[in-house]
């Protein structure tokens, strides 16, 4: 049976429809003739007619639609179907009552029985046409709905891409970090020429990395990102006169993996921008680990500076980071942030 042409409504509605139709016909005959035939006759004849109805709809027409038969072939099949119906009707007449001889049957009952068969075939064809039209409309609706959903997803993807690119551009140059570092170099250049020179070199490497072109996938080698994190930490140690209370643990084989640039650096930068790093009893922690399965785990913890006004700036950086992660690693990352009153902890897991 063609799956595209199934009962369009629950079976009880079909039963109710036939009950109403049969009641109408039986009542009409009773009022017209004045008497009714045996119950067995009604049961057998209506069973044959209903079978013709559903056979024509769900076997003949559905099969013709599936095989795309020409109209002439469908008409011939319907004629054959009516011929079988007439033979069965003749045999049923002989079983339920004394069958007339063939000539008398053809003269008196052939036309009424043929009319009856054509009537039910017509009902069936109309039913099948309506159901087919409904199914076609549903398919057209579902197709259009799927197209609109695809367009919506495409628009959202393009929006996320634009937001990701914008977030990346915002993170390429961080004025807060850059200008503070340049101010430090200016103020300490004459006192610590070697350290100032080292700062300039580290700053140059970090800046160059932030402007470095990425490949078609928008990613850079993880080893380069880790190298700049080391540079960033060293630069800030010099900047704060080596008085930073920070524990760093970085381990893993980073040479063969890639990552979208500036993600880890941005998260590392947050420690220095918003963390209180002078408490020796509660030093800040930075841990980066890459296992053999390609899962990268970034974890940081630090006490917070009491500067509520800066929290809004931190939120912007985190939102940009989330946008970029969502675009580049959908369903492949977990970001957990615990923003306590006095401390800040961030855990990021990415399946590279």
C-alpha positions as CSV (number, residue, x, y, z in Angstrom):
1,X,0.0,0.0,0.0
2,X,1.2,3.5,-0.8
3,X,2.4,5.1,2.4
4,X,1.5,8.5,1.0
5,X,-2.2,7.5,0.8
6,X,-3.3,6.3,4.2
7,X,-6.5,6.9,6.2
8,X,-6.7,10.6,6.5
9,X,-8.8,10.3,9.7
10,X,-9.2,7.8,12.5
11,X,-10.9,4.5,11.6
12,X,-14.0,5.4,13.7
13,X,-14.8,8.3,11.4
14,X,-14.9,5.9,8.5
15,X,-17.2,3.6,10.4
16,X,-19.4,6.5,11.4
17,X,-19.5,7.7,7.8
18,X,-20.5,4.3,6.4
19,X,-23.1,3.9,9.2
20,X,-24.8,7.2,8.2
21,X,-24.7,6.3,4.5
22,X,-26.1,2.8,5.0
23,X,-28.8,4.1,7.4
24,X,-29.8,6.7,4.8
25,X,-30.1,4.1,2.0
26,X,-31.9,1.5,4.0
27,X,-34.4,4.1,5.4
28,X,-35.0,5.4,1.9
29,X,-35.7,2.0,0.5
30,X,-38.0,1.1,3.4
31,X,-40.0,4.3,2.9
32,X,-40.1,3.8,-0.9
33,X,-40.9,0.1,-1.1
34,X,-42.6,-0.4,2.3
35,X,-40.4,-3.3,3.4
36,X,-36.7,-4.3,4.0
37,X,-34.7,-7.2,2.8
38,X,-33.0,-9.8,5.1
39,X,-30.2,-8.5,7.3
40,X,-27.7,-11.0,5.8
41,X,-28.3,-9.5,2.3
42,X,-27.6,-6.0,3.5
43,X,-24.4,-7.2,5.2
44,X,-23.1,-9.1,2.2
45,X,-23.9,-6.5,-0.5
46,X,-22.6,-3.5,1.5
47,X,-19.4,-5.5,2.3
48,X,-18.9,-6.0,-1.4
49,X,-19.6,-2.3,-2.2
50,X,-17.3,-1.0,0.6
51,X,-14.6,-3.4,-0.5
52,X,-14.9,-2.0,-4.1
53,X,-14.6,1.5,-2.6
54,X,-11.4,0.9,-0.7
55,X,-9.9,-1.4,-3.4
56,X,-10.4,1.3,-6.0
57,X,-8.8,4.0,-3.8
58,X,-6.0,2.2,-2.0
59,X,-5.0,-0.4,-4.5
60,X,-5.9,0.6,-8.0
61,X,-5.5,4.4,-7.9
62,X,-2.7,4.5,-5.4
63,X,-0.7,2.0,-7.4
64,X,-1.4,3.9,-10.6
65,X,-0.2,7.1,-9.0
66,X,3.0,5.4,-7.6
67,X,3.8,3.8,-11.0
68,X,2.6,6.9,-13.0
69,X,0.4,4.9,-15.3
70,X,-1.3,6.8,-18.2
71,X,-5.0,7.7,-17.9
72,X,-6.0,5.1,-20.5
73,X,-4.4,2.3,-18.5
74,X,-6.3,3.5,-15.4
75,X,-9.6,3.5,-17.2
76,X,-9.0,-0.1,-18.5
77,X,-8.1,-1.2,-15.0
78,X,-11.3,0.4,-13.7
79,X,-13.3,-1.5,-16.4
80,X,-11.7,-4.7,-15.3
81,X,-12.4,-3.9,-11.7
82,X,-16.1,-3.4,-12.5
83,X,-16.2,-6.6,-14.5
84,X,-14.9,-8.5,-11.4
85,X,-17.4,-6.7,-9.3
86,X,-20.3,-7.8,-11.5
87,X,-19.1,-11.4,-11.5
88,X,-18.9,-11.4,-7.7
89,X,-22.3,-9.7,-7.5
90,X,-23.8,-12.4,-9.7
91,X,-22.3,-15.1,-7.6
92,X,-23.5,-13.4,-4.4
93,X,-27.1,-13.2,-5.9
94,X,-27.0,-16.9,-6.6
95,X,-25.8,-17.7,-3.0
96,X,-28.3,-15.4,-1.2
97,X,-31.3,-16.1,-3.5
98,X,-32.2,-18.2,-6.5
99,X,-30.0,-16.9,-9.3
100,X,-31.8,-16.0,-12.5
101,X,-30.6,-17.5,-15.8
102,X,-27.8,-15.4,-17.4
103,X,-30.0,-13.8,-20.1
104,X,-32.6,-12.8,-17.5
105,X,-29.8,-11.5,-15.2
106,X,-28.3,-9.4,-18.1
107,X,-31.8,-8.1,-19.0
108,X,-33.0,-7.2,-15.5
109,X,-30.0,-6.8,-13.1
110,X,-26.9,-6.0,-15.2
111,X,-27.7,-2.3,-15.6
112,X,-28.6,-1.7,-12.0
113,X,-25.6,-3.6,-10.7
114,X,-23.3,-1.8,-13.1
115,X,-24.8,1.5,-12.1
116,X,-24.2,0.5,-8.4
117,X,-20.6,-0.4,-9.1
118,X,-19.9,2.8,-11.1
119,X,-21.5,4.8,-8.2
120,X,-19.1,3.4,-5.6
121,X,-16.1,3.7,-8.0
122,X,-17.1,7.3,-8.5
123,X,-17.3,7.9,-4.7
124,X,-14.0,6.2,-4.2
125,X,-12.3,8.2,-7.0
126,X,-13.6,11.4,-5.5
127,X,-12.4,10.4,-2.0
128,X,-9.0,9.5,-3.3
129,X,-8.7,12.8,-5.2
130,X,-9.6,14.8,-2.1
131,X,-7.1,12.8,0.1
132,X,-4.4,13.1,-2.5
133,X,-5.0,16.9,-2.7
134,X,-4.7,17.2,1.1
135,X,-1.5,15.1,1.2
136,X,0.0,17.2,-1.6
137,X,-0.9,20.4,0.3
138,X,0.7,19.0,3.4
139,X,3.8,18.1,1.6
140,X,4.0,21.5,0.0
141,X,3.5,23.1,3.4
142,X,6.2,20.9,5.0
143,X,8.6,21.6,2.1
144,X,8.0,25.4,2.4
145,X,8.3,25.2,6.2
146,X,11.6,23.3,5.8
147,X,12.8,25.9,3.3
148,X,12.0,28.7,5.7
149,X,13.7,26.9,8.6
150,X,16.8,26.4,6.4
151,X,16.8,30.1,5.5
152,X,16.4,31.0,9.2
153,X,19.2,28.8,10.2
154,X,21.4,30.2,7.4
155,X,20.6,33.8,8.5
156,X,21.4,32.9,12.1
157,X,24.6,31.2,11.0
158,X,25.6,34.3,9.0
159,X,24.7,36.5,12.0
160,X,26.8,34.3,14.3
161,X,29.7,34.5,11.8
162,X,29.5,38.3,11.6
163,X,29.4,38.5,15.4
164,X,32.3,36.0,15.7
165,X,34.4,38.0,13.2
166,X,33.5,41.2,15.0
167,X,34.4,39.7,18.4
168,X,37.7,38.5,16.9
169,X,38.5,42.0,15.6
170,X,37.6,43.5,18.9
171,X,40.1,41.1,20.6
172,X,42.9,41.7,18.1
173,X,43.9,44.9,19.8
174,X,43.1,45.4,23.4
175,X,43.8,49.1,24.1
176,X,43.7,48.5,27.9
177,X,46.5,46.0,27.8
178,X,48.5,47.7,25.1
179,X,48.4,51.3,26.5
180,X,49.1,50.2,30.0
181,X,52.1,48.2,28.8
182,X,53.4,51.0,26.7
183,X,53.0,53.4,29.6
184,X,55.0,51.0,31.8
185,X,57.8,50.8,29.2
186,X,57.9,54.6,29.0
187,X,58.1,55.1,32.7
188,X,60.7,52.4,33.3
189,X,62.8,52.5,30.2
190,X,65.7,54.6,31.7
191,X,65.8,52.6,34.9
192,X,65.6,49.1,33.5
193,X,66.9,49.1,30.0
194,X,67.3,45.3,29.7
195,X,63.8,44.6,31.1
196,X,62.4,47.4,28.9
197,X,64.0,45.9,25.9
198,X,62.7,42.5,26.8
199,X,59.2,44.0,27.2
200,X,59.4,45.6,23.8
201,X,60.3,42.3,22.3
202,X,57.5,40.4,24.1
203,X,55.0,43.0,23.2
204,X,56.1,42.9,19.6
205,X,55.6,39.1,19.5
206,X,52.2,39.3,21.0
207,X,51.1,42.1,18.7
208,X,52.4,40.4,15.7
209,X,50.5,37.2,16.7
210,X,47.3,39.2,17.1
211,X,47.6,40.5,13.5
212,X,48.8,37.2,12.0
213,X,46.6,35.8,9.2
214,X,44.8,32.6,9.9
215,X,44.1,29.8,7.5
216,X,40.9,29.1,5.7
217,X,39.5,27.4,8.8
218,X,40.1,30.5,10.9
219,X,42.5,28.7,13.2
220,X,46.1,28.9,14.2
221,X,48.5,26.3,15.7
222,X,47.8,25.8,19.4
223,X,51.5,25.8,20.1
224,X,51.7,29.5,18.9
225,X,48.8,30.4,21.2
226,X,50.5,28.7,24.1
227,X,53.8,30.5,23.3
228,X,52.1,33.9,23.4
229,X,50.5,33.0,26.8
230,X,54.0,32.4,28.1
231,X,55.1,35.7,26.6
232,X,52.0,37.4,28.2
233,X,52.8,36.0,31.6
234,X,56.4,37.0,31.4
235,X,55.6,40.5,30.3
236,X,53.2,41.0,33.2
237,X,55.7,39.6,35.7
238,X,58.2,42.2,34.5
239,X,55.5,44.8,34.5
240,X,54.6,44.1,38.1
241,X,58.2,43.8,39.3
242,X,58.0,40.0,39.7
243,X,55.5,40.2,42.6
244,X,52.7,38.3,41.0
245,X,51.3,35.4,43.0
246,X,50.4,33.1,40.2
247,X,50.8,29.4,39.8
248,X,51.0,28.2,36.2
249,X,50.8,24.6,35.0
250,X,50.8,24.0,31.2
251,X,51.2,20.5,29.8
252,X,50.4,18.6,26.6
253,X,51.6,18.1,23.0
254,X,50.4,21.3,21.4
255,X,52.3,21.2,18.1
256,X,49.8,19.2,16.0
257,X,46.5,20.9,17.2
258,X,44.8,24.0,16.0
259,X,42.5,26.5,17.7
260,X,40.8,29.8,16.9
261,X,43.3,32.5,17.9
262,X,43.3,34.7,21.0
263,X,40.7,32.6,22.9
264,X,43.1,31.4,25.5
265,X,45.1,34.6,25.6
266,X,41.9,36.6,26.3
267,X,40.9,34.3,29.2
268,X,44.5,34.6,30.5
269,X,44.4,38.3,30.2
270,X,41.3,38.5,32.5
271,X,43.4,37.1,35.3
272,X,45.8,40.1,35.2
273,X,43.1,42.7,34.4
274,X,40.7,41.8,37.2
275,X,42.5,39.5,39.6
276,X,44.2,40.4,42.9
277,X,47.6,38.8,42.5
278,X,49.4,39.9,45.6
279,X,48.0,37.5,48.2
280,X,50.7,34.8,48.8
281,X,48.3,32.6,50.8
282,X,45.8,32.5,47.9
283,X,47.7,32.8,44.7
284,X,45.9,32.8,41.4
285,X,46.0,29.6,39.3
286,X,46.2,29.0,35.6
287,X,46.1,25.5,34.2
288,X,46.1,24.4,30.6
289,X,46.1,20.7,29.7
290,X,45.7,18.9,26.4
291,X,45.1,15.1,26.5
292,X,45.8,12.5,23.9
293,X,42.2,12.6,22.7
294,X,42.5,16.2,21.6
295,X,40.5,17.6,24.6
296,X,41.8,21.0,25.8
297,X,41.1,22.0,29.4
298,X,41.7,25.6,30.4
299,X,41.1,26.5,34.1
300,X,41.8,29.7,36.0
301,X,41.0,30.9,39.5
302,X,41.9,34.2,41.1
303,X,40.8,36.6,43.9
304,X,39.0,39.6,42.6
305,X,40.0,43.3,42.7
306,X,37.3,45.3,44.4
307,X,36.4,47.3,41.3
308,X,32.7,46.7,40.4
309,X,32.9,49.1,37.5
310,X,35.2,46.7,35.6
311,X,32.8,43.8,35.7
312,X,30.9,45.2,32.7
313,X,34.1,45.2,30.6
314,X,34.8,41.6,31.7
315,X,31.3,40.5,30.6
316,X,31.8,42.0,27.1
317,X,35.0,39.9,26.7
318,X,33.3,36.7,27.9
319,X,30.3,37.3,25.6
320,X,32.6,37.7,22.6
321,X,34.5,34.6,23.6
322,X,31.2,32.6,23.9
323,X,30.1,33.8,20.4
324,X,33.4,32.7,18.9
325,X,33.3,29.3,20.7
326,X,29.6,28.8,19.7
327,X,30.4,29.4,16.0
328,X,33.7,27.4,15.8
329,X,32.9,24.6,18.3
330,X,29.1,24.1,18.5
331,X,28.3,21.2,20.9
332,X,32.0,20.6,21.3
333,X,32.8,22.9,24.3
334,X,31.8,23.4,27.9
335,X,32.3,26.7,29.6
336,X,31.6,26.9,33.4
337,X,32.0,30.3,35.2
338,X,31.7,30.7,38.9
339,X,31.6,34.4,39.7
340,X,31.8,34.6,43.5
341,X,31.8,37.9,45.5
342,X,35.5,37.6,46.2
343,X,36.8,35.1,43.6
344,X,36.4,34.2,40.0
345,X,36.8,30.7,38.5
346,X,36.6,29.7,34.9
347,X,36.7,26.2,33.4
348,X,36.7,25.7,29.6
349,X,36.8,22.3,27.9
350,X,37.1,22.2,24.1
351,X,37.2,19.1,21.9
352,X,39.6,20.2,19.2
